[in-house]
Amino acid sequence: MFQIFFTDHPVIDYDSAKKSDTTRFQKYFQSLLASRVFVPPSQFESCFLATSHKDDEIQVTLEAVEGALNRPSA
């Protein structure tokens, strides 16, 4: 399980998580959704990997994440 936070500071608890950029997270979420990759719509939820995820699905997800992270944050 994992999650990404848009912040310059370590996220170690709920208070530090609340200081992250939720607007940027929503742009990240929308970009992934447009690429047909679903992650939880809130950064206060976790993503999960399972043994049912195949290599090609993971590769598609990695490419979508890379694209989302490389988009200019307007």
Secondary structure, DSSP 8 states (H G I E B T S, - for coil): -B-----SS---SHHHHHTS-HHHHHHHHHHHHHTT----SSTTS-B---TT--HHHHHHHHHHHHHHHHS---
